[in-house]
Amino acid sequence: MSERLLSWRIKACIIFGKPRNSASEVVFMQSEAPRAAVREGEIGMLTQEQLKQYDEQGYIIMEHLFSEAEMDGIRCHIDALDEASSRRLEQGRDFISQANQINFTSHLNYQHPDLQRFIADDRFVAITTAILGPNTRLYWDQSVYKRPEASRDFPWHQDNGYVPTEPVHYVTCWLALEDATIANGCIWVQPESHKQGFVEHVYSEIGYVCYQGEDPGIPVELKKGSMVVFHSLLFHRSTPNRSQTTRKGYVIQYSVTGAFNPDTGKEFLSGPLIAKNGQSAYNGFVTQAQVEQGEHFHA
């Protein structure tokens, strides 16, 4: 870690949170993912111990970061958008989306002001600036709905396996809109796998694959409103949904401002700026056209 980023992280913890007894907050168990104790709705949630866990393990879990009411408020919009994209899918498939199995609906923040306001919430400002530094923006957002009795796995991959990105490190926030359990297909992670750097992926009909070994990983079960925050190079997957209800997740990703695709040279402009100089940079709803035309304030 660079001295500059370490200095910023220390500053972020001073600004956004009070030091706590880390021994009571992060418990490492082989059979269970480490959990970060966070009071519902708390903004200043990242301690130095949690940042260390992110660096060493590749992820942290934020328990009850958002209230059930907050989840209900955004889920009603996401449910409608998922339903619309599912109808377009009909009985076919669109690469990783497959009718009656799993559906990905992207760019949600551009489709409703409430959703864009949500992804720019101060809690995301605190998390992203503590991990990435003072200037961040939305990299990508999508819902992932895995249908009841969906029989397919989503294979081991790194998020970078889908689109090359420079800088390579960005942050993925997997938010549980409803409880995510082993039974309904929660995600699994391989701790420390991000330390391998980028791993070549192999194409398959159900998604790109970076690992086909025997390590089962660790399940990350989440209560509604809880969230796992992980490194874009962390190996992760999800298992079949063997329940009678849809597993509903909202994937929100953040990068440093100016992140770009090294193959095309184009900057990623999938949403608004989140932070400038460590402070919220969000000034209200912006359309995709406004962002792509540079009308949105640039750090």
C-alpha positions in Angstrom: 0.0 0.0 0.0 1.4 3.4 -0.9 2.1 5.9 1.9 -0.2 8.4 0.2 -3.2 5.9 0.3 -2.3 4.8 3.9 -2.3 8.4 4.9 -5.7 9.0 3.3 -7.1 5.9 5.0 -6.0 7.1 8.4 -7.6 10.5 7.6 -10.8 8.8 6.4 -11.1 6.8 9.6 -10.7 10.0 11.7 -13.3 11.8 9.6 -15.8 9.0 9.2 -15.5 6.9 12.3 -14.4 6.5 15.8 -11.7 3.8 16.7 -13.2 0.7 18.3 -11.9 -2.4 19.9 -11.1 -4.4 16.8 -10.8 -7.7 18.7 -14.5 -7.6 19.4 -15.4 -6.6 15.9 -13.6 -9.0 13.5 -13.6 -12.7 14.2 -11.8 -15.0 11.8 -13.3 -18.5 11.5 -12.4 -21.1 8.8 -16.0 -22.1 8.4 -17.5 -18.7 8.3 -16.8 -15.4 6.6 -15.4 -12.7 9.0 -18.1 -10.2 10.0 -17.8 -6.5 10.7 -20.1 -5.2 13.4 -21.8 -2.1 12.1 -24.8 -0.4 13.7 -27.8 0.1 11.3 -27.4 3.2 9.2 -23.9 4.1 10.6 -21.7 6.1 8.2 -18.3 5.9 9.9 -17.9 2.1 9.7 -14.4 1.3 8.5 -11.7 0.8 11.2 -8.0 0.2 10.5 -8.6 -3.5 11.4 -11.4 -3.7 8.8 -9.2 -2.1 6.2 -6.4 -4.6 7.1 -8.9 -7.4 6.6 -9.8 -6.0 3.2 -6.2 -5.9 2.2 -5.3 -9.3 3.5 -8.5 -11.3 2.9 -9.9 -9.3 0.0 -13.3 -8.6 1.5 -15.3 -7.3 4.5 -18.9 -7.8 5.6 -21.0 -4.9 6.7 -23.8 -6.2 8.9 -27.2 -4.3 8.7 -25.6 -1.4 6.9 -29.0 -0.4 5.6 -32.4 -0.7 7.2 -35.2 -2.9 6.0 -37.2 0.2 5.1 -34.3 1.5 2.9 -34.2 -1.9 1.2 -37.9 -2.0 0.6 -37.7 1.5 -0.9 -35.2 0.7 -3.5 -36.3 -2.9 -4.1 -39.7 -1.9 -5.4 -37.9 0.0 -8.2 -35.5 -2.8 -8.9 -38.2 -5.4 -8.9 -40.0 -3.4 -11.7 -36.8 -3.0 -13.7 -36.0 -6.7 -13.3 -39.5 -7.7 -14.4 -39.2 -5.5 -17.6 -35.8 -7.0 -18.5 -37.1 -10.5 -17.8 -39.9 -10.0 -20.3 -37.5 -9.0 -23.0 -35.5 -12.1 -22.2 -38.6 -14.3 -22.7 -37.6 -17.9 -22.9 -34.1 -17.4 -24.2 -30.8 -16.2 -22.8 -28.5 -13.2 -23.1 -25.0 -14.5 -22.3 -25.0 -14.7 -18.5 -28.8 -13.9 -18.1 -31.0 -16.9 -18.7 -34.8 -17.1 -18.5 -36.2 -18.6 -15.4 -32.7 -19.0 -13.9 -30.8 -15.8 -13.4 -31.3 -12.2 -14.6 -28.9 -9.3 -14.7 -30.3 -5.8 -15.1 -27.7 -3.1 -15.5 -27.4 0.7 -15.3 -30.2 0.9 -12.7 -28.9 4.3 -11.4 -29.8 5.9 -14.7 -33.3 4.6 -14.6 -34.7 6.1 -11.4 -33.5 9.1 -9.3 -34.1 7.2 -6.1 -31.6 4.5 -7.2 -29.0 7.0 -8.2 -29.4 8.9 -4.9 -28.9 5.6 -3.1 -25.7 4.6 -4.8 -24.3 8.1 -3.9 -25.2 7.7 -0.2 -22.7 8.9 2.3 -22.1 5.3 3.5 -20.7 4.5 0.0 -18.7 7.7 0.1 -17.1 6.6 3.4 -16.4 3.1 2.2 -15.0 3.9 -1.3 -12.8 6.8 -0.1 -11.4 4.8 2.7 -10.4 1.9 0.4 -9.7 3.7 -2.9 -8.7 7.2 -2.0 -10.4 10.6 -2.1 -11.8 10.7 -5.6 -14.2 8.0 -6.6 -17.1 7.4 -9.1 -19.6 4.7 -9.9 -18.0 2.1 -12.1 -21.1 -0.2 -12.7 -24.4 -1.2 -11.1 -26.7 -4.1 -11.7 -29.3 -6.2 -10.0 -28.8 -10.0 -9.9 -32.0 -12.0 -9.4 -31.6 -15.8 -9.1 -34.9 -17.5 -9.6 -36.5 -20.1 -7.4 -35.1 -23.6 -8.0 -32.5 -22.2 -10.4 -30.3 -25.2 -11.0 -27.2 -23.4 -12.4 -24.0 -22.2 -10.7 -22.4 -18.9 -11.5 -18.8 -20.0 -11.8 -15.7 -18.8 -10.1 -14.5 -15.5 -11.6 -12.9 -12.1 -10.9 -14.9 -9.1 -11.8 -12.0 -7.9 -13.9 -12.4 -11.1 -16.0 -15.3 -9.4 -17.8 -13.9 -6.0 -18.7 -10.2 -4.9 -18.6 -9.8 -2.0 -16.3 -7.0 0.4 -15.4 -6.3 0.8 -12.5 -7.1 -2.9 -12.0 -8.4 -2.4 -8.5 -12.0 -1.4 -8.0 -14.5 -2.2 -5.3 -17.6 -4.4 -5.6 -20.4 -4.0 -3.1 -22.9 -6.9 -3.1 -26.0 -5.8 -1.2 -28.7 -8.2 0.0 -32.1 -6.8 -0.9 -33.5 -9.9 0.8 -31.8 -12.5 3.0 -29.1 -14.3 0.9 -28.5 -17.8 2.2 -26.8 -21.0 1.2 -30.2 -22.4 0.3 -31.1 -19.6 -2.1 -27.7 -19.2 -3.7 -25.6 -16.7 -1.8 -22.1 -15.9 -3.1 -19.0 -17.7 -2.0 -15.5 -16.2 -1.9 -11.9 -17.5 -1.7 -10.1 -15.4 0.9 -6.7 -13.9 -0.2 -7.3 -15.0 -3.9 -7.0 -11.3 -4.9 -3.3 -11.5 -4.1 -2.8 -13.7 -7.2 -3.4 -10.6 -9.4 -5.4 -11.0 -12.6 -6.0 -14.6 -13.7 -6.8 -15.5 -17.3 -10.5 -16.5 -17.7 -11.9 -19.2 -19.8 -15.2 -18.6 -21.7 -18.2 -20.8 -20.8 -21.9 -20.6 -21.6 -22.7 -19.7 -18.0 -19.9 -17.0 -17.7 -16.2 -16.6 -17.6 -14.3 -19.0 -15.3 -11.0 -18.3 -13.5 -10.8 -21.3 -11.3 -11.8 -25.0 -11.6 -10.0 -26.5 -8.6 -11.3 -28.1 -5.5 -11.3 -25.2 -3.0 -15.0 -24.7 -2.2 -14.5 -21.3 -0.8 -16.5 -19.7 2.1 -20.2 -18.9 1.9 -21.2 -15.3 2.5 -24.7 -15.4 3.9 -26.2 -11.9 4.3 -29.3 -10.6 6.1 -31.4 -8.1 4.3 -29.6 -4.7 4.3 -26.2 -6.3 4.9 -23.4 -6.1 2.3 -20.1 -7.7 1.4 -17.5 -5.4 0.1 -14.7 -7.0 -2.0 -11.7 -6.5 -4.2 -12.4 -6.7 -7.9 -9.7 -9.5 -8.2 -11.3 -11.7 -5.5 -12.4 -15.1 -6.7 -16.2 -15.4 -6.1 -19.1 -17.5 -7.3 -22.7 -18.4 -6.4 -24.4 -21.7 -6.1 -27.9 -22.9 -7.2 -31.1 -21.4 -5.6 -32.8 -24.4 -4.1 -35.4 -22.4 -2.3 -38.9 -21.3 -3.4 -38.1 -17.6 -3.5 -36.0 -15.3 -5.7 -32.5 -14.4 -4.3 -32.2 -10.7 -4.8 -28.9 -8.8 -4.9 -27.8 -5.3 -6.0 -24.2 -5.2 -7.2 -22.7 -1.7 -7.0 -19.1 -1.1 -8.1 -16.9 1.9 -7.6 -13.5 2.9 -9.0 -11.1 5.8 -8.8 -12.2 8.7 -10.9 -10.7 8.4 -14.4 -10.6 4.6 -14.5 -10.6 3.4 -18.1 -10.6 0.4 -20.5 -6.9 -0.1 -21.5 -8.1 -1.9 -24.8 -10.1 1.1 -26.0 -8.7 4.0 -23.9 -12.2 5.0 -23.0 -13.1 6.2 -19.5 -15.8 4.3 -17.7 -18.9 6.6 -17.4 -21.5 4.3 -16.0 -22.7 6.7 -13.4 -22.1 9.9 -11.4 -19.1 11.0 -9.4 -19.3 9.8 -5.8 -16.5 11.7 -4.0 -14.0 14.5 -4.6 -11.3 15.2 -2.1 -13.0 12.8 0.3 -16.3 14.6 0.3 -19.6 13.7 -1.5 -19.5 15.0 -5.1 -23.1 14.1 -5.9 -25.3 17.1 -6.8 -28.5 15.5 -8.0 -29.8 13.2 -10.7 -27.8 13.1 -14.0 -28.7 11.2 -17.1 -26.4 8.8 -19.0 -26.2 11.4 -21.8 -25.1 14.1 -19.5 -22.4 12.0 -18.0 -21.1 10.8 -21.4 -21.1 14.3 -22.8 -19.1 15.6 -19.9 -21.8 17.9 -18.5 -21.5 16.3 -15.1 -19.0 17.9 -12.7 -15.6 16.2 -13.2 -13.0 15.8 -10.4 
